Amino acid sequence: MIRALALGLAALGLLVAGSVTGVAAVALHTRGWGFALLALATLATLLALPPGWTTRVAFALGWEVVVLRATLAKGPGGDVVVSADLAGYALLLVALVVALAAVLTLAVRRREPRGEGPEESGRGASSA
């Protein structure tokens, strides 16, 4: 139970960290140095986190929600936060890389069919 609580708190913390990083990404994506900083910081964080739903995916989800919401948002005067120019498309490309990196690096669990363990199949022990 303590492990599940710790994983939940870690996931919540990484979700918040991803959201804060996403806000910084939206704020700085139009500046050259800002875009380089956001891309390096985001991708370095993804690589540093171990693959998993409560680690890498939680961070990426927090980042993606903020960035994609800002991309779709329009202000009262029709203003947009992420414009349809090179900087905006580059931010969307980073968003695609973040989503793919989080999902494609998840570990696949392989299960043995029921009753096919080494004891039952006859491969594990000699019957002589």
Secondary structure, 3 states (H helix, E strand, C coil): CHHHHHHHHHHHHHHHHHHHHHHHHHHHCCCHHHHHHHHHHHHHHHHHCCCCCCCHHHHHHHHHHHHHHHHHCECCCCCECCCCCHHHHHHHHHHHHHHHHHHHCCCCCCCCCCCCCHHHHCCCCCCC
